Amino acid sequence: MEKKLSITIPCYNVSEYLNETLGSLIKCRTIGFLDIIIVDDGSKDDTLKIADSYVKQYPDSIRVIAKENGGHGSTINAGLKIAVGKYFAVIDGDDWVDSGVMDELVDYLAEVDADVVITGHHKNFVTIDKEETLGYLENRDIEYNIAYVIERNFRFPMTDICYRTKILQDMKLTIQEHTFYVDEEFCTLPFMLVNRIRFFGKGYYHYRIGSPNQSISLANTIKRINHRIRVFKRIYELTDFQDMALANSTYINNKLVGLAKAILVIYYVKFENRQEGYKQGELFYAELMKNYPKIFLPCKRMIGILRFFNKFRIPASVFDYFFNIKKTLKK
């Protein structure tokens, strides 16, 4: 049976959640068309044991890779190497899917011939039992292009992306290992080649938010800011702006501007030690000016505001309220 969707499931110590994740997938009537690749990233708990139990029950649809710890990027790399599905997506081992919507998506993927299919997702705030649904209103019967995406200022998160597997494998996509926030590499680098885009119109992915250990938490955002810079620089270095179509180049440049702005906001506004944040922010701003002029110019427009917030110790929550920066500080 031809697989329509390869799903890599990065796992590190997710034994508490993995039954829910896999349970939601095995309920799909289309499971025969799914290529589910569980990648255990050196877990110390029962994650691998649970994964193996599902492989025994569904050997034609579920596989396991057990490897030494290498970080989120390494699990994507491992899954992509052996993926056989027409499309490729990533579902973290502590999240889950809506089985019914997944079935609709698999049927849709079997019919379309796009470079990427965009879905939508649900944010589940588990500590307060709240759910937010995020999606797109585009017509699923129409094929869109990068110019349209730029016009609408879309920034697609990993939860919403199903790439054509062949594109990723042909470009030999590899994600940084031992690095946080590499979802930005996954969500950006393939757009050097992507142009034919479809919008499915529904979200199948339920993204769990609430653990203090998640990289989205403010403490980890500050602690791991160097990881964001590492991701920013790698995307820039791997992007061949001159040989790409103008629309693709513009899209990736816009993504890099967003990443740079997020880093500056963390330094100037999010740092508890505002003096240290100012110092580090000025160093990064000077580096943008010297080495990344196309990224620097859009950032230049906001630097005065950032310095103002830093000088008068205005709370980060006020900045978020007025400038809606939260969307640039993703998982």
C-alpha positions in Angstrom: 0.0 0.0 0.0 1.5 3.3 -1.1 2.1 5.6 1.9 0.6 9.1 1.6 2.1 10.7 4.7 5.3 10.0 6.6 5.1 11.3 10.2 8.3 11.6 12.2 7.6 11.6 16.0 10.6 13.0 17.9 10.6 11.5 21.4 12.7 12.2 24.5 11.4 11.0 27.8 7.7 11.3 26.7 6.4 8.0 28.3 3.8 10.1 30.1 2.3 11.2 26.8 3.2 8.8 24.1 0.2 6.5 24.5 -2.0 9.4 23.8 0.0 10.5 20.8 0.1 7.0 19.2 -3.4 6.2 20.3 -4.8 9.1 18.4 -2.9 7.9 15.2 -3.9 4.3 15.4 -7.6 5.3 15.5 -7.3 6.7 12.0 -9.1 4.6 9.3 -6.3 5.6 7.0 -3.5 4.2 9.2 -2.6 1.9 6.3 -1.5 4.9 4.3 0.6 6.3 7.2 4.3 5.8 7.6 4.8 6.5 11.3 8.4 6.8 12.4 9.0 7.1 16.1 12.5 8.4 16.8 13.7 7.8 20.4 16.4 10.4 21.1 18.1 8.5 23.9 15.3 8.5 26.4 15.9 7.4 30.0 12.3 6.4 30.7 9.9 3.9 29.1 9.5 5.8 25.8 11.3 3.2 23.7 9.4 0.3 25.4 6.1 1.9 24.7 7.1 2.6 21.1 8.2 -1.0 20.5 4.8 -2.2 21.8 3.0 -0.3 19.0 5.4 -1.5 16.4 4.5 -5.1 17.3 0.8 -4.3 16.9 1.1 -2.2 13.7 4.3 -3.4 11.9 3.1 -2.2 8.5 2.5 1.4 9.7 4.8 2.1 12.6 8.6 1.9 12.8 11.1 2.9 15.6 14.6 4.4 15.4 16.5 4.2 18.7 19.5 6.6 18.7 21.8 8.5 21.0 20.6 11.9 22.1 21.2 14.5 19.5 18.3 17.0 19.9 15.1 17.7 18.0 16.9 18.3 14.7 18.6 15.0 14.8 15.3 13.1 15.1 13.9 14.9 12.1 17.0 14.0 10.1 16.7 10.4 11.1 13.1 10.2 10.2 13.5 12.0 6.9 16.3 9.5 5.8 13.9 6.6 5.8 10.6 8.3 5.0 8.6 6.7 2.2 5.4 8.7 2.2 4.3 11.1 -0.5 4.3 13.9 2.1 6.3 14.5 5.3 5.2 16.0 8.7 6.5 16.2 12.2 4.4 15.5 15.3 6.2 15.8 18.7 5.9 12.9 21.1 3.9 14.9 23.7 1.3 16.2 21.2 -1.7 14.4 19.6 -3.9 14.5 16.5 -7.6 14.6 15.7 -8.1 11.2 14.1 -11.1 12.2 12.0 -9.4 15.3 10.6 -6.2 13.3 10.0 -8.2 10.9 7.8 -9.6 13.8 5.8 -6.0 15.2 5.4 -4.6 11.8 4.2 -7.4 11.6 1.6 -6.6 15.2 0.5 -2.9 14.5 0.2 -3.6 11.5 -2.0 -5.3 13.8 -4.5 -3.1 16.9 -4.6 0.3 17.5 -6.2 1.6 20.5 -4.3 5.0 21.2 -2.9 3.6 21.8 0.5 0.2 21.5 2.1 -0.7 23.8 5.0 -3.2 22.6 7.6 -3.7 24.8 10.7 -3.5 23.5 14.4 -4.9 23.7 17.9 -3.1 25.1 20.9 -4.0 23.2 24.0 -3.1 25.1 27.3 -3.2 22.1 29.5 -2.8 23.9 32.9 -5.9 26.0 32.3 -7.9 23.5 30.1 -8.1 26.0 27.2 -7.9 25.4 23.5 -7.3 27.8 20.7 -7.8 26.9 17.0 -5.6 28.5 14.4 -6.3 28.0 10.7 -6.5 29.6 7.2 -9.5 30.6 5.1 -8.0 29.9 1.7 -9.8 27.7 -0.8 -8.5 24.1 -0.6 -9.3 23.6 -4.3 -6.9 26.4 -5.4 -3.2 26.1 -5.8 -1.4 29.2 -4.4 2.2 30.5 -4.8 4.9 32.1 -2.7 3.9 35.6 -3.9 0.5 35.1 -2.4 2.1 33.9 0.9 4.2 37.0 1.0 1.3 39.2 0.3 -0.7 37.7 3.2 2.4 37.8 5.4 2.0 34.2 6.4 4.6 32.5 8.7 3.9 28.8 8.8 4.8 26.9 12.0 5.9 23.2 12.0 2.5 22.1 13.2 0.9 23.3 9.9 3.4 22.0 7.4 3.3 18.8 5.2 6.1 19.0 2.7 6.4 16.8 -0.4 9.0 14.3 0.8 10.9 14.2 -2.4 11.7 18.0 -2.1 13.3 17.5 1.3 15.2 14.4 0.3 16.4 15.8 -3.0 17.7 19.0 -1.3 19.3 16.7 1.3 17.7 18.8 4.1 19.5 18.4 7.4 18.6 20.2 10.6 21.1 21.3 13.2 21.6 18.9 16.1 22.0 19.6 19.8 20.2 22.9 19.2 16.8 24.3 20.2 14.4 26.2 18.0 15.4 24.3 14.9 11.8 24.1 13.8 12.6 27.4 12.2 15.1 25.7 9.9 12.5 23.1 9.0 9.9 25.7 8.3 12.2 28.0 6.3 14.9 26.2 4.3 12.7 24.1 2.1 11.1 27.3 0.8 14.1 27.8 -1.3 12.3 25.3 -3.6 8.7 25.4 -2.6 6.2 27.3 -4.8 3.1 25.3 -5.3 1.0 25.6 -2.1 -2.3 24.2 -1.0 -4.3 25.0 2.1 -6.2 22.1 3.6 -8.3 24.4 5.7 -8.4 22.4 8.9 -6.1 21.7 11.9 -5.4 18.0 12.8 -2.5 18.8 15.2 -3.1 19.4 18.9 0.0 21.2 20.3 0.4 20.9 24.1 1.4 24.0 26.0 1.9 24.3 29.7 5.1 22.5 30.7 7.8 24.8 32.3 10.4 22.7 30.5 9.1 23.6 27.0 11.5 25.8 25.0 8.7 28.4 24.6 8.8 29.3 28.3 10.3 32.7 29.1 13.1 31.3 31.3 14.2 29.0 28.5 13.8 31.7 25.9 16.4 33.8 27.7 18.7 30.9 28.6 18.8 29.6 25.1 19.0 32.8 23.1 22.3 31.7 21.6 20.5 28.8 20.0 18.2 31.2 18.2 21.2 33.1 16.9 22.7 29.8 15.8 19.5 29.0 13.8 19.3 32.5 12.3 22.9 32.3 11.1 22.6 28.8 9.6 19.4 29.7 7.7 21.2 32.7 6.3 24.3 30.8 5.4 22.5 27.9 3.6 20.2 30.2 1.6 21.4 30.9 -1.9 19.6 34.2 -2.4 21.2 34.9 -5.8 20.1 31.7 -7.5 16.6 31.6 -6.1 13.4 33.0 -7.6 12.8 36.5 -6.2 9.6 35.4 -4.4 11.4 32.6 -2.6 14.3 34.9 -1.7 11.9 37.5 -0.4 10.0 35.0 1.7 13.1 33.6 3.4 14.5 37.1 3.9 11.3 38.1 5.7 11.5 35.0 7.9 15.1 36.0 8.8 14.0 39.5 9.7 11.4 38.0 12.0 14.0 35.9 13.7 16.4 38.8 14.1 13.6 41.0 15.6 12.7 38.2 18.0 16.3 38.0 19.2 16.5 41.8 19.7 13.2 41.8 21.7 14.5 39.1 24.0 17.7 41.1 24.6 16.2 44.5 25.1 12.9 43.7 26.7 12.7 40.1 28.0 16.0 40.0 29.9 15.4 40.4 33.7 18.9 42.1 33.9 18.1 45.0 31.5 21.6 46.3 31.6 23.1 43.0 30.4 20.3 42.7 27.9 21.1 46.1 26.5 24.8 45.3 26.2 24.1 42.0 24.4 21.4 43.6 22.2 23.8 46.3 21.1 26.4 43.7 20.1 23.9 41.7 18.1 22.5 44.9 16.5 26.1 45.9 15.4 26.6 42.4 14.0 23.4 42.7 11.9 24.6 46.1 10.6 28.0 44.7 9.6 27.2 41.2 8.3 23.5 41.2 7.4 22.6 44.5 5.8 19.3 43.3 4.3 18.2 42.0 7.7 19.5 45.1 9.5 17.5 47.7 7.7 14.0 46.5 8.8 15.3 46.0 12.3 16.6 49.5 12.4 13.1 50.9 12.4 12.3 49.3 15.8 15.6 49.7 17.6 14.7 53.1 19.1 11.5 51.6 20.6 13.5 48.7 22.1 16.0 51.0 23.7 13.2 53.1 25.1 11.6 50.0 26.7 14.9 48.9 28.1 15.9 52.3 29.5 12.7 52.7 31.4 12.3 49.1 32.5 8.9 48.8 30.9 7.5 45.3 31.5 7.8 42.8 28.6 4.0 42.2 28.9 3.4 45.8 27.9 5.6 45.4 24.8 3.8 42.2 23.9 0.5 43.9 24.2 1.2 46.8 21.9 3.5 45.1 19.4 2.2 41.5 19.3 5.7 40.1 19.3 4.7 36.8 20.9 4.1 35.2 17.5 7.8 35.5 16.7 8.8 33.6 19.9 7.5 30.2 18.8 8.4 26.7 20.2 
